[in-house]
């Protein structure tokens, strides 16, 4: 975080997303702190600024931007709008009606796809997204996020052949607050 604009953006994300209280985490553990990505993604100006800066994390040969349903949709849509690249969305499971697809939106088969998440902790969830994309014939070699929660995601993703880029780490956000 070399400039004041970057530090300011990190501070604003932290102010929106860092919550205190009594929370049950996905692991089942309890915590007095929680990082809620929906709060900063719900702020149109903040979401746009994050997406604009994240375009620098996308390889030049990217053909499709994709994200997992719900959590990754706002950021994926805005990145697609800014870059002009098509977007695809990966469901947790295919619906049993309509198209019955697990991957919706742009065609991914035979295309270079970047997977996007607002925040990544261990990388477990986005690896599932990438597995679905690869199963559909996409070439997925890069995962990008706004915030790396610093719980080992880069190493786990690398072990699956996925390059990783993050706009910020949780440490960056905490130091900027």
VMD Tcl script that builds the backbone (N, CA, C; Angstrom):
set m [mol new atoms 531]
animate dup $m
set s [atomselect $m all]
$s set {name element resname resid chain x y z} {
  {N N UNK 1 A 0.846 -1.175 0.000}
  {CA C UNK 1 A 0.000 0.000 0.000}
  {C C UNK 1 A 0.888 1.234 0.000}
  {N N UNK 2 A 1.267 1.603 -1.181}
  {CA C UNK 2 A 2.245 2.686 -1.324}
  {C C UNK 2 A 1.636 4.075 -1.313}
  {N N UNK 3 A 0.390 4.215 -1.717}
  {CA C UNK 3 A -0.150 5.568 -1.814}
  {C C UNK 3 A -1.341 5.752 -0.880}
  {N N UNK 4 A -1.681 7.000 -0.637}
  {CA C UNK 4 A -2.764 7.298 0.312}
  {C C UNK 4 A -4.118 6.848 -0.216}
  {N N UNK 5 A -4.312 6.849 -1.541}
  {CA C UNK 5 A -5.578 6.380 -2.119}
  {C C UNK 5 A -5.798 4.898 -1.854}
  {N N UNK 6 A -4.740 4.122 -1.959}
  {CA C UNK 6 A -4.823 2.683 -1.684}
  {C C UNK 6 A -5.092 2.450 -0.209}
  {N N UNK 7 A -4.391 3.176 0.641}
  {CA C UNK 7 A -4.599 3.069 2.093}
  {C C UNK 7 A -6.024 3.470 2.471}
  {N N UNK 8 A -6.524 4.520 1.845}
  {CA C UNK 8 A -7.888 4.985 2.106}
  {C C UNK 8 A -8.910 3.927 1.685}
  {N N UNK 9 A -8.708 3.306 0.529}
  {CA C UNK 9 A -9.617 2.261 0.074}
  {C C UNK 9 A -9.608 1.091 1.053}
  {N N UNK 10 A -8.447 0.674 1.479}
  {CA C UNK 10 A -8.336 -0.424 2.449}
  {C C UNK 10 A -9.057 -0.069 3.746}
  {N N UNK 11 A -8.895 1.157 4.210}
  {CA C UNK 11 A -9.554 1.590 5.451}
  {C C UNK 11 A -11.074 1.570 5.296}
  {N N UNK 12 A -11.569 2.005 4.135}
  {CA C UNK 12 A -13.021 2.022 3.923}
  {C C UNK 12 A -13.596 0.607 3.847}
  {N N UNK 13 A -12.871 -0.311 3.206}
  {CA C UNK 13 A -13.324 -1.710 3.174}
  {C C UNK 13 A -13.393 -2.242 4.599}
  {N N UNK 14 A -12.349 -1.988 5.374}
  {CA C UNK 14 A -12.303 -2.470 6.755}
  {C C UNK 14 A -13.463 -1.902 7.572}
  {N N UNK 15 A -13.695 -0.604 7.435}
  {CA C UNK 15 A -14.779 0.041 8.192}
  {C C UNK 15 A -16.146 -0.552 7.841}
  {N N UNK 16 A -16.351 -0.897 6.571}
  {CA C UNK 16 A -17.624 -1.486 6.146}
  {C C UNK 16 A -17.761 -2.935 6.597}
  {N N UNK 17 A -16.677 -3.708 6.499}
  {CA C UNK 17 A -16.771 -5.161 6.620}
  {C C UNK 17 A -16.403 -5.741 7.983}
  {N N UNK 18 A -15.628 -5.032 8.770}
  {CA C UNK 18 A -15.205 -5.577 10.065}
  {C C UNK 18 A -16.311 -5.370 11.094}
  {N N UNK 19 A -16.875 -6.475 11.532}
  {CA C UNK 19 A -17.966 -6.433 12.503}
  {C C UNK 19 A -17.502 -7.058 13.812}
  {N N UNK 20 A -18.028 -6.562 14.912}
  {CA C UNK 20 A -17.761 -7.174 16.209}
  {C C UNK 20 A -19.079 -7.621 16.823}
  {N N UNK 21 A -19.016 -8.674 17.591}
  {CA C UNK 21 A -20.212 -9.246 18.204}
  {C C UNK 21 A -19.952 -10.708 18.517}
  {N N UNK 22 A -20.979 -11.524 18.427}
  {CA C UNK 22 A -20.866 -12.954 18.667}
  {C C UNK 22 A -21.268 -13.666 17.379}
  {N N UNK 23 A -20.311 -14.318 16.714}
  {CA C UNK 23 A -20.549 -14.926 15.409}
  {C C UNK 23 A -20.152 -16.392 15.416}
  {N N UNK 24 A -20.906 -17.197 14.688}
  {CA C UNK 24 A -20.528 -18.579 14.438}
  {C C UNK 24 A -19.917 -18.612 13.042}
  {N N UNK 25 A -18.684 -19.104 12.946}
  {CA C UNK 25 A -17.975 -19.160 11.673}
  {C C UNK 25 A -18.341 -20.428 10.913}
  {N N UNK 26 A -17.941 -20.501 9.649}
  {CA C UNK 26 A -18.253 -21.673 8.825}
  {C C UNK 26 A -17.635 -22.947 9.391}
  {N N UNK 27 A -16.599 -22.805 10.185}
  {CA C UNK 27 A -15.948 -23.959 10.815}
  {C C UNK 27 A -16.712 -24.451 12.034}
  {N N UNK 28 A -17.708 -23.661 12.466}
  {CA C UNK 28 A -18.453 -23.992 13.675}
  {C C UNK 28 A -17.904 -23.292 14.906}
  {N N UNK 29 A -16.731 -22.699 14.757}
  {CA C UNK 29 A -16.125 -21.970 15.875}
  {C C UNK 29 A -16.857 -20.652 16.096}
  {N N UNK 30 A -16.730 -20.124 17.301}
  {CA C UNK 30 A -17.311 -18.821 17.627}
  {C C UNK 30 A -16.203 -17.775 17.568}
  {N N UNK 31 A -16.606 -16.563 17.219}
  {CA C UNK 31 A -15.658 -15.463 17.138}
  {C C UNK 31 A -16.347 -14.168 17.549}
  {N N UNK 32 A -15.560 -13.237 18.066}
  {CA C UNK 32 A -16.085 -11.917 18.408}
  {C C UNK 32 A -15.887 -10.932 17.251}
  {N N UNK 33 A -15.240 -11.402 16.174}
  {CA C UNK 33 A -15.021 -10.575 14.994}
  {C C UNK 33 A -15.480 -11.325 13.752}
  {N N UNK 34 A -15.947 -10.573 12.770}
  {CA C UNK 34 A -16.394 -11.177 11.521}
  {C C UNK 34 A -16.127 -10.192 10.391}
  {N N UNK 35 A -15.667 -10.700 9.255}
  {CA C UNK 35 A -15.429 -9.890 8.070}
  {C C UNK 35 A -16.534 -10.190 7.070}
  {N N UNK 36 A -17.423 -9.236 6.833}
  {CA C UNK 36 A -18.610 -9.429 6.004}
  {C C UNK 36 A -18.452 -8.710 4.663}
  {N N UNK 37 A -18.173 -9.476 3.618}
  {CA C UNK 37 A -17.955 -8.906 2.287}
  {C C UNK 37 A -19.198 -8.267 1.685}
  {N N UNK 38 A -20.361 -8.727 2.106}
  {CA C UNK 38 A -21.585 -8.169 1.526}
  {C C UNK 38 A -21.744 -6.695 1.887}
  {N N UNK 39 A -21.202 -6.274 3.003}
  {CA C UNK 39 A -21.377 -4.880 3.408}
  {C C UNK 39 A -20.640 -3.926 2.475}
  {N N UNK 40 A -19.403 -4.245 2.101}
  {CA C UNK 40 A -18.705 -3.334 1.187}
  {C C UNK 40 A -19.170 -3.525 -0.246}
  {N N UNK 41 A -19.595 -4.740 -0.617}
  {CA C UNK 41 A -20.105 -4.946 -1.973}
  {C C UNK 41 A -21.460 -4.270 -2.163}
  {N N UNK 42 A -22.146 -3.992 -1.072}
  {CA C UNK 42 A -23.434 -3.319 -1.141}
  {C C UNK 42 A -23.328 -1.816 -1.315}
  {N N UNK 43 A -22.121 -1.282 -1.232}
  {CA C UNK 43 A -21.884 0.142 -1.428}
  {C C UNK 43 A -21.412 0.340 -2.869}
  {N N UNK 44 A -22.257 0.882 -3.762}
  {CA C UNK 44 A -21.906 0.954 -5.180}
  {C C UNK 44 A -20.589 1.661 -5.477}
  {N N UNK 45 A -20.313 2.761 -4.818}
  {CA C UNK 45 A -19.071 3.492 -5.087}
  {C C UNK 45 A -17.851 2.689 -4.639}
  {N N UNK 46 A -17.949 2.077 -3.482}
  {CA C UNK 46 A -16.836 1.288 -2.956}
  {C C UNK 46 A -16.613 0.049 -3.821}
  {N N UNK 47 A -17.682 -0.630 -4.197}
  {CA C UNK 47 A -17.579 -1.804 -5.058}
  {C C UNK 47 A -16.925 -1.438 -6.384}
  {N N UNK 48 A -17.335 -0.329 -6.964}
  {CA C UNK 48 A -16.754 0.084 -8.245}
  {C C UNK 48 A -15.262 0.380 -8.116}
  {N N UNK 49 A -14.872 1.065 -7.049}
  {CA C UNK 49 A -13.451 1.381 -6.861}
  {C C UNK 49 A -12.622 0.116 -6.696}
  {N N UNK 50 A -13.133 -0.842 -5.948}
  {CA C UNK 50 A -12.438 -2.121 -5.775}
  {C C UNK 50 A -12.312 -2.819 -7.129}
  {N N UNK 51 A -13.407 -2.911 -7.871}
  {CA C UNK 51 A -13.391 -3.583 -9.169}
  {C C UNK 51 A -12.433 -2.900 -10.141}
  {N N UNK 52 A -12.440 -1.583 -10.159}
  {CA C UNK 52 A -11.526 -0.863 -11.053}
  {C C UNK 52 A -10.073 -1.204 -10.745}
  {N N UNK 53 A -9.741 -1.260 -9.470}
  {CA C UNK 53 A -8.357 -1.601 -9.095}
  {C C UNK 53 A -8.039 -3.069 -9.356}
  {N N UNK 54 A -9.047 -3.928 -9.260}
  {CA C UNK 54 A -8.809 -5.355 -9.485}
  {C C UNK 54 A -8.554 -5.692 -10.948}
  {N N UNK 55 A -8.912 -4.813 -11.868}
  {CA C UNK 55 A -8.653 -5.104 -13.280}
  {C C UNK 55 A -7.165 -5.337 -13.518}
  {N N UNK 56 A -6.308 -4.721 -12.721}
  {CA C UNK 56 A -4.859 -4.907 -12.859}
  {C C UNK 56 A -4.433 -6.342 -12.508}
  {N N UNK 57 A -5.278 -7.089 -11.806}
  {CA C UNK 57 A -4.962 -8.470 -11.427}
  {C C UNK 57 A -5.331 -9.478 -12.516}
  {N N UNK 58 A -6.053 -9.023 -13.539}
  {CA C UNK 58 A -6.506 -9.926 -14.593}
  {C C UNK 58 A -5.435 -10.071 -15.673}
  {N N UNK 59 A -5.093 -11.309 -16.047}
  {CA C UNK 59 A -4.146 -11.492 -17.152}
  {C C UNK 59 A -4.712 -10.904 -18.450}
  {N N UNK 60 A -3.832 -10.445 -19.311}
  {CA C UNK 60 A -4.244 -9.814 -20.569}
  {C C UNK 60 A -5.025 -10.769 -21.470}
  {N N UNK 61 A -4.791 -12.074 -21.329}
  {CA C UNK 61 A -5.461 -13.035 -22.206}
  {C C UNK 61 A -6.773 -13.583 -21.635}
  {N N UNK 62 A -7.298 -12.961 -20.583}
  {CA C UNK 62 A -8.560 -13.395 -19.979}
  {C C UNK 62 A -9.696 -13.260 -20.991}
  {N N UNK 63 A -10.518 -14.323 -21.093}
  {CA C UNK 63 A -11.647 -14.306 -22.010}
  {C C UNK 63 A -12.997 -14.264 -21.300}
  {N N UNK 64 A -13.049 -14.767 -20.072}
  {CA C UNK 64 A -14.290 -14.784 -19.297}
  {C C UNK 64 A -13.938 -14.557 -17.830}
  {N N UNK 65 A -14.764 -13.769 -17.154}
  {CA C UNK 65 A -14.636 -13.564 -15.707}
  {C C UNK 65 A -15.761 -14.345 -15.055}
  {N N UNK 66 A -15.440 -15.105 -14.035}
  {CA C UNK 66 A -16.470 -15.900 -13.386}
  {C C UNK 66 A -16.334 -15.847 -11.878}
  {N N UNK 67 A -17.460 -16.031 -11.230}
  {CA C UNK 67 A -17.459 -16.059 -9.774}
  {C C UNK 67 A -18.546 -16.984 -9.277}
  {N N UNK 68 A -18.404 -17.447 -8.046}
  {CA C UNK 68 A -19.428 -18.310 -7.458}
  {C C UNK 68 A -20.691 -17.526 -7.150}
  {N N UNK 69 A -21.809 -18.244 -7.169}
  {CA C UNK 69 A -23.086 -17.561 -6.947}
  {C C UNK 69 A -23.157 -16.896 -5.587}
  {N N UNK 70 A -23.912 -15.882 -5.559}
  {CA C UNK 70 A -24.141 -14.929 -4.487}
  {C C UNK 70 A -22.889 -14.146 -4.123}
  {N N UNK 71 A -21.951 -14.708 -3.399}
  {CA C UNK 71 A -20.790 -13.949 -2.928}
  {C C UNK 71 A -19.960 -13.320 -4.025}
  {N N UNK 72 A -19.759 -14.036 -5.123}
  {CA C UNK 72 A -18.908 -13.528 -6.188}
  {C C UNK 72 A -19.628 -12.758 -7.275}
  {N N UNK 73 A -20.951 -12.750 -7.255}
  {CA C UNK 73 A -21.710 -12.144 -8.353}
  {C C UNK 73 A -21.513 -10.630 -8.472}
  {N N UNK 74 A -21.668 -9.839 -7.404}
  {CA C UNK 74 A -21.530 -8.390 -7.592}
  {C C UNK 74 A -20.180 -7.982 -8.187}
  {N N UNK 75 A -19.101 -8.540 -7.656}
  {CA C UNK 75 A -17.766 -8.188 -8.131}
  {C C UNK 75 A -17.535 -8.687 -9.551}
  {N N UNK 76 A -18.005 -9.892 -9.852}
  {CA C UNK 76 A -17.854 -10.452 -11.191}
  {C C UNK 76 A -18.584 -9.591 -12.223}
  {N N UNK 77 A -19.797 -9.196 -11.916}
  {CA C UNK 77 A -20.582 -8.377 -12.837}
  {C C UNK 77 A -19.901 -7.034 -13.085}
  {N N UNK 78 A -19.438 -6.406 -12.041}
  {CA C UNK 78 A -18.813 -5.097 -12.224}
  {C C UNK 78 A -17.480 -5.208 -12.972}
  {N N UNK 79 A -16.684 -6.238 -12.678}
  {CA C UNK 79 A -15.445 -6.448 -13.437}
  {C C UNK 79 A -15.752 -6.679 -14.913}
  {N N UNK 80 A -16.796 -7.442 -15.197}
  {CA C UNK 80 A -17.188 -7.674 -16.591}
  {C C UNK 80 A -17.605 -6.365 -17.257}
  {N N UNK 81 A -18.359 -5.561 -16.538}
  {CA C UNK 81 A -18.799 -4.292 -17.099}
  {C C UNK 81 A -17.615 -3.369 -17.390}
  {N N UNK 82 A -16.683 -3.287 -16.464}
  {CA C UNK 82 A -15.524 -2.402 -16.628}
  {C C UNK 82 A -14.619 -2.873 -17.762}
  {N N UNK 83 A -14.377 -4.193 -17.846}
  {CA C UNK 83 A -13.441 -4.729 -18.841}
  {C C UNK 83 A -14.087 -5.020 -20.186}
  {N N UNK 84 A -15.415 -5.168 -20.203}
  {CA C UNK 84 A -16.090 -5.568 -21.427}
  {C C UNK 84 A -16.040 -7.069 -21.680}
  {N N UNK 85 A -15.503 -7.831 -20.728}
  {CA C UNK 85 A -15.435 -9.292 -20.860}
  {C C UNK 85 A -16.746 -9.920 -20.413}
  {N N UNK 86 A -17.117 -11.049 -21.015}
  {CA C UNK 86 A -18.332 -11.731 -20.585}
  {C C UNK 86 A -18.163 -12.346 -19.200}
  {N N UNK 87 A -19.283 -12.587 -18.545}
  {CA C UNK 87 A -19.276 -13.138 -17.191}
  {C C UNK 87 A -20.027 -14.466 -17.152}
  {N N UNK 88 A -19.569 -15.331 -16.265}
  {CA C UNK 88 A -20.253 -16.590 -15.986}
  {C C UNK 88 A -20.351 -16.728 -14.472}
  {N N UNK 89 A -21.308 -17.524 -14.035}
  {CA C UNK 89 A -21.553 -17.685 -12.597}
  {C C UNK 89 A -21.682 -19.165 -12.296}
  {N N UNK 90 A -21.013 -19.611 -11.253}
  {CA C UNK 90 A -21.017 -21.022 -10.885}
  {C C UNK 90 A -21.891 -21.204 -9.647}
  {N N UNK 91 A -22.917 -22.014 -9.808}
  {CA C UNK 91 A -23.817 -22.310 -8.691}
  {C C UNK 91 A -23.166 -23.324 -7.753}
  {N N UNK 92 A -23.672 -23.378 -6.524}
  {CA C UNK 92 A -23.225 -24.407 -5.589}
  {C C UNK 92 A -23.691 -25.776 -6.063}
  {N N UNK 93 A -24.862 -25.790 -6.669}
  {CA C UNK 93 A -25.377 -27.007 -7.292}
  {C C UNK 93 A -26.358 -26.606 -8.385}
  {N N UNK 94 A -26.469 -27.457 -9.393}
  {CA C UNK 94 A -27.372 -27.168 -10.500}
  {C C UNK 94 A -28.811 -27.190 -10.007}
  {N N UNK 95 A -29.621 -26.332 -10.569}
  {CA C UNK 95 A -31.054 -26.349 -10.259}
  {C C UNK 95 A -31.687 -27.533 -10.978}
  {N N UNK 96 A -32.822 -27.975 -10.480}
  {CA C UNK 96 A -33.520 -29.096 -11.120}
  {C C UNK 96 A -34.650 -28.608 -12.028}
  {N N UNK 97 A -34.556 -27.369 -12.479}
  {CA C UNK 97 A -35.536 -26.809 -13.410}
  {C C UNK 97 A -34.826 -25.837 -14.338}
  {N N UNK 98 A -35.526 -25.342 -15.319}
  {CA C UNK 98 A -34.936 -24.410 -16.290}
  {C C UNK 98 A -33.830 -25.091 -17.074}
  {N N UNK 99 A -32.675 -24.461 -17.148}
  {CA C UNK 99 A -31.563 -25.024 -17.919}
  {C C UNK 99 A -30.847 -26.147 -17.174}
  {N N UNK 100 A -31.043 -26.230 -15.865}
  {CA C UNK 100 A -30.413 -27.256 -15.022}
  {C C UNK 100 A -28.890 -27.192 -15.069}
  {N N UNK 101 A -28.351 -26.038 -15.371}
  {CA C UNK 101 A -26.897 -25.873 -15.458}
  {C C UNK 101 A -26.316 -25.504 -14.099}
  {N N UNK 102 A -25.058 -25.885 -13.903}
  {CA C UNK 102 A -24.335 -25.430 -12.717}
  {C C UNK 102 A -23.557 -24.155 -13.048}
  {N N UNK 103 A -23.235 -23.967 -14.331}
  {CA C UNK 103 A -22.546 -22.755 -14.785}
  {C C UNK 103 A -23.498 -21.979 -15.679}
  {N N UNK 104 A -23.791 -20.758 -15.292}
  {CA C UNK 104 A -24.726 -19.903 -16.027}
  {C C UNK 104 A -23.970 -18.724 -16.638}
  {N N UNK 105 A -24.555 -18.123 -17.644}
  {CA C UNK 105 A -23.965 -16.935 -18.262}
  {C C UNK 105 A -23.134 -17.307 -19.471}
  {N N UNK 106 A -21.972 -16.699 -19.591}
  {CA C UNK 106 A -21.119 -16.893 -20.761}
  {C C UNK 106 A -20.633 -18.336 -20.875}
  {N N UNK 107 A -20.388 -18.745 -22.101}
  {CA C UNK 107 A -19.803 -20.064 -22.371}
  {C C UNK 107 A -18.354 -20.058 -21.873}
  {N N UNK 108 A -17.945 -21.125 -21.203}
  {CA C UNK 108 A -16.585 -21.198 -20.654}
  {C C UNK 108 A -15.721 -22.241 -21.349}
  {N N UNK 109 A -16.324 -23.197 -22.025}
  {CA C UNK 109 A -15.565 -24.279 -22.657}
  {C C UNK 109 A -14.541 -23.727 -23.649}
  {N N UNK 110 A -13.303 -24.170 -23.493}
  {CA C UNK 110 A -12.231 -23.761 -24.399}
  {C C UNK 110 A -11.759 -22.336 -24.225}
  {N N UNK 111 A -12.194 -21.658 -23.167}
  {CA C UNK 111 A -11.823 -20.251 -22.959}
  {C C UNK 111 A -10.987 -20.089 -21.701}
  {N N UNK 112 A -10.142 -19.044 -21.703}
  {CA C UNK 112 A -9.317 -18.711 -20.537}
  {C C UNK 112 A -10.175 -17.911 -19.553}
  {N N UNK 113 A -10.366 -18.500 -18.388}
  {CA C UNK 113 A -11.300 -17.972 -17.396}
  {C C UNK 113 A -10.546 -17.600 -16.124}
  {N N UNK 114 A -10.899 -16.468 -15.543}
  {CA C UNK 114 A -10.369 -16.063 -14.239}
  {C C UNK 114 A -11.512 -16.147 -13.239}
  {N N UNK 115 A -11.260 -16.821 -12.114}
  {CA C UNK 115 A -12.258 -16.945 -11.051}
  {C C UNK 115 A -12.069 -15.805 -10.056}
  {N N UNK 116 A -13.186 -15.189 -9.661}
  {CA C UNK 116 A -13.167 -13.991 -8.822}
  {C C UNK 116 A -13.954 -14.230 -7.533}
  {N N UNK 117 A -13.409 -13.751 -6.430}
  {CA C UNK 117 A -14.097 -13.781 -5.133}
  {C C UNK 117 A -13.842 -12.451 -4.432}
  {N N UNK 118 A -14.790 -11.980 -3.623}
  {CA C UNK 118 A -14.525 -10.760 -2.854}
  {C C UNK 118 A -13.470 -10.987 -1.773}
  {N N UNK 119 A -13.516 -12.149 -1.111}
  {CA C UNK 119 A -12.531 -12.476 -0.078}
  {C C UNK 119 A -12.324 -13.979 -0.057}
  {N N UNK 120 A -11.090 -14.372 0.212}
  {CA C UNK 120 A -10.751 -15.789 0.259}
  {C C UNK 120 A -10.019 -16.064 1.561}
  {N N UNK 121 A -10.443 -17.110 2.238}
  {CA C UNK 121 A -9.809 -17.507 3.491}
  {C C UNK 121 A -8.844 -18.664 3.232}
  {N N UNK 122 A -9.374 -19.860 3.053}
  {CA C UNK 122 A -8.526 -21.036 2.826}
  {C C UNK 122 A -8.413 -21.394 1.351}
  {N N UNK 123 A -9.332 -20.914 0.541}
  {CA C UNK 123 A -9.361 -21.252 -0.874}
  {C C UNK 123 A -10.216 -22.458 -1.191}
  {N N UNK 124 A -10.728 -23.140 -0.192}
  {CA C UNK 124 A -11.512 -24.364 -0.383}
  {C C UNK 124 A -12.713 -24.130 -1.301}
  {N N UNK 125 A -13.463 -23.094 -1.047}
  {CA C UNK 125 A -14.683 -22.838 -1.815}
  {C C UNK 125 A -14.378 -22.507 -3.276}
  {N N UNK 126 A -13.416 -21.624 -3.510}
  {CA C UNK 126 A -13.103 -21.229 -4.886}
  {C C UNK 126 A -12.467 -22.390 -5.650}
  {N N UNK 127 A -11.788 -23.308 -4.952}
  {CA C UNK 127 A -11.250 -24.493 -5.631}
  {C C UNK 127 A -12.388 -25.344 -6.192}
  {N N UNK 128 A -13.502 -25.428 -5.464}
  {CA C UNK 128 A -14.674 -26.146 -5.971}
  {C C UNK 128 A -15.221 -25.484 -7.218}
  {N N UNK 129 A -15.250 -24.154 -7.209}
  {CA C UNK 129 A -15.691 -23.392 -8.380}
  {C C UNK 129 A -14.787 -23.696 -9.573}
  {N N UNK 130 A -13.488 -23.692 -9.348}
  {CA C UNK 130 A -12.523 -23.958 -10.425}
  {C C UNK 130 A -12.634 -25.390 -10.939}
  {N N UNK 131 A -12.909 -26.336 -10.055}
  {CA C UNK 131 A -13.106 -27.732 -10.463}
  {C C UNK 131 A -14.303 -27.846 -11.405}
  {N N UNK 132 A -15.402 -27.165 -11.079}
  {CA C UNK 132 A -16.587 -27.171 -11.953}
  {C C UNK 132 A -16.258 -26.548 -13.308}
  {N N UNK 133 A -15.536 -25.434 -13.281}
  {CA C UNK 133 A -15.175 -24.757 -14.529}
  {C C UNK 133 A -14.285 -25.641 -15.398}
  {N N UNK 134 A -13.286 -26.257 -14.782}
  {CA C UNK 134 A -12.395 -27.146 -15.537}
  {C C UNK 134 A -13.169 -28.335 -16.090}
  {N N UNK 135 A -14.107 -28.839 -15.300}
  {CA C UNK 135 A -14.946 -29.955 -15.762}
  {C C UNK 135 A -15.793 -29.579 -16.969}
  {N N UNK 136 A -16.088 -28.300 -17.110}
  {CA C UNK 136 A -16.872 -27.800 -18.246}
  {C C UNK 136 A -15.979 -27.398 -19.421}
  {N N UNK 137 A -14.675 -27.657 -19.300}
  {CA C UNK 137 A -13.762 -27.376 -20.398}
  {C C UNK 137 A -13.078 -26.026 -20.360}
  {N N UNK 138 A -13.246 -25.273 -19.271}
  {CA C UNK 138 A -12.589 -23.966 -19.156}
  {C C UNK 138 A -11.115 -24.141 -18.798}
  {N N UNK 139 A -10.311 -23.220 -19.261}
  {CA C UNK 139 A -8.906 -23.161 -18.867}
  {C C UNK 139 A -8.827 -22.144 -17.717}
  {N N UNK 140 A -8.740 -22.654 -16.502}
  {CA C UNK 140 A -8.700 -21.797 -15.317}
  {C C UNK 140 A -7.333 -21.925 -14.679}
  {N N UNK 141 A -6.576 -20.846 -14.703}
  {CA C UNK 141 A -5.237 -20.852 -14.127}
  {C C UNK 141 A -5.028 -19.754 -13.092}
  {N N UNK 142 A -6.020 -18.882 -12.912}
  {CA C UNK 142 A -5.844 -17.737 -12.010}
  {C C UNK 142 A -7.111 -17.489 -11.211}
  {N N UNK 143 A -6.891 -17.190 -9.938}
  {CA C UNK 143 A -7.943 -16.789 -9.012}
  {C C UNK 143 A -7.561 -15.425 -8.476}
  {N N UNK 144 A -8.505 -14.492 -8.449}
  {CA C UNK 144 A -8.239 -13.171 -7.884}
  {C C UNK 144 A -9.311 -12.827 -6.856}
  {N N UNK 145 A -8.907 -12.035 -5.886}
  {CA C UNK 145 A -9.867 -11.606 -4.871}
  {C C UNK 145 A -9.522 -10.192 -4.421}
  {N N UNK 146 A -10.483 -9.566 -3.783}
  {CA C UNK 146 A -10.237 -8.249 -3.217}
  {C C UNK 146 A -9.438 -8.368 -1.935}
  {N N UNK 147 A -9.767 -9.382 -1.101}
  {CA C UNK 147 A -9.120 -9.524 0.201}
  {C C UNK 147 A -8.702 -10.970 0.454}
  {N N UNK 148 A -7.421 -11.165 0.685}
  {CA C UNK 148 A -6.890 -12.455 1.127}
  {C C UNK 148 A -6.943 -12.442 2.649}
  {N N UNK 149 A -7.724 -13.337 3.227}
  {CA C UNK 149 A -7.888 -13.377 4.682}
  {C C UNK 149 A -6.684 -14.006 5.395}
  {N N UNK 150 A -5.707 -14.408 4.616}
  {CA C UNK 150 A -4.428 -14.908 5.134}
  {C C UNK 150 A -4.556 -16.174 5.991}
  {N N UNK 151 A -5.235 -17.167 5.408}
  {CA C UNK 151 A -5.348 -18.479 6.057}
  {C C UNK 151 A -4.839 -19.580 5.129}
  {N N UNK 152 A -3.844 -19.253 4.302}
  {CA C UNK 152 A -3.194 -20.268 3.486}
  {C C UNK 152 A -3.729 -20.483 2.088}
  {N N UNK 153 A -4.609 -19.629 1.616}
  {CA C UNK 153 A -5.190 -19.817 0.278}
  {C C UNK 153 A -4.147 -19.823 -0.840}
  {N N UNK 154 A -3.192 -18.895 -0.877}
  {CA C UNK 154 A -2.248 -18.907 -2.004}
  {C C UNK 154 A -1.521 -20.244 -2.164}
  {N N UNK 155 A -1.115 -20.837 -1.063}
  {CA C UNK 155 A -0.388 -22.106 -1.120}
  {C C UNK 155 A -1.306 -23.249 -1.564}
  {N N UNK 156 A -2.516 -23.286 -1.028}
  {CA C UNK 156 A -3.470 -24.342 -1.412}
  {C C UNK 156 A -3.864 -24.226 -2.879}
  {N N UNK 157 A -4.061 -23.007 -3.344}
  {CA C UNK 157 A -4.428 -22.804 -4.740}
  {C C UNK 157 A -3.267 -23.179 -5.660}
  {N N UNK 158 A -2.051 -22.816 -5.284}
  {CA C UNK 158 A -0.876 -23.160 -6.086}
  {C C UNK 158 A -0.743 -24.676 -6.231}
  {N N UNK 159 A -1.062 -25.400 -5.170}
  {CA C UNK 159 A -0.991 -26.865 -5.212}
  {C C UNK 159 A -1.985 -27.449 -6.225}
  {N N UNK 160 A -3.018 -26.687 -6.582}
  {CA C UNK 160 A -4.015 -27.109 -7.572}
  {C C UNK 160 A -3.760 -26.470 -8.936}
  {N N UNK 161 A -2.573 -25.869 -9.096}
  {CA C UNK 161 A -2.223 -25.257 -10.372}
  {C C UNK 161 A -2.886 -23.924 -10.634}
  {N N UNK 162 A -3.247 -23.229 -9.555}
  {CA C UNK 162 A -3.926 -21.939 -9.689}
  {C C UNK 162 A -3.049 -20.812 -9.169}
  {N N UNK 163 A -2.768 -19.858 -10.032}
  {CA C UNK 163 A -2.065 -18.633 -9.649}
  {C C UNK 163 A -3.042 -17.778 -8.861}
  {N N UNK 164 A -2.539 -16.968 -7.947}
  {CA C UNK 164 A -3.405 -16.208 -7.049}
  {C C UNK 164 A -2.983 -14.747 -7.004}
  {N N UNK 165 A -3.964 -13.867 -7.010}
  {CA C UNK 165 A -3.712 -12.442 -6.854}
  {C C UNK 165 A -4.753 -11.826 -5.943}
  {N N UNK 166 A -4.309 -10.973 -5.051}
  {CA C UNK 166 A -5.224 -10.283 -4.131}
  {C C UNK 166 A -4.921 -8.799 -4.148}
  {N N UNK 167 A -5.967 -8.006 -4.089}
  {CA C UNK 167 A -5.812 -6.559 -4.007}
  {C C UNK 167 A -5.247 -6.177 -2.645}
  {N N UNK 168 A -5.779 -6.800 -1.582}
  {CA C UNK 168 A -5.353 -6.540 -0.211}
  {C C UNK 168 A -5.282 -7.838 0.576}
  {N N UNK 169 A -4.565 -7.791 1.692}
  {CA C UNK 169 A -4.624 -8.848 2.698}
  {C C UNK 169 A -5.386 -8.276 3.896}
  {N N UNK 170 A -5.811 -9.158 4.791}
  {CA C UNK 170 A -6.470 -8.675 6.010}
  {C C UNK 170 A -5.512 -7.783 6.797}
  {N N UNK 171 A -4.246 -8.110 6.782}
  {CA C UNK 171 A -3.251 -7.275 7.461}
  {C C UNK 171 A -3.213 -5.871 6.888}
  {N N UNK 172 A -3.302 -5.757 5.553}
  {CA C UNK 172 A -3.337 -4.439 4.908}
  {C C UNK 172 A -4.537 -3.638 5.422}
  {N N UNK 173 A -5.694 -4.310 5.487}
  {CA C UNK 173 A -6.917 -3.617 5.925}
  {C C UNK 173 A -6.796 -3.174 7.381}
  {N N UNK 174 A -6.303 -4.057 8.229}
  {CA C UNK 174 A -6.174 -3.736 9.656}
  {C C UNK 174 A -5.193 -2.592 9.876}
  {N N UNK 175 A -4.098 -2.592 9.119}
  {CA C UNK 175 A -3.107 -1.507 9.281}
  {C C UNK 175 A -3.646 -0.172 8.775}
  {N N UNK 176 A -4.531 -0.205 7.802}
  {CA C UNK 176 A -5.059 1.026 7.193}
  {C C UNK 176 A -6.177 1.658 8.017}
  {N N UNK 177 A -6.806 0.875 8.862}
  {CA C UNK 177 A -7.998 1.362 9.557}
  {C C UNK 177 A -7.692 2.586 10.358}
}
mol reanalyze $m
mol bondsrecalc $m
mol representation Tube
mol addrep $m
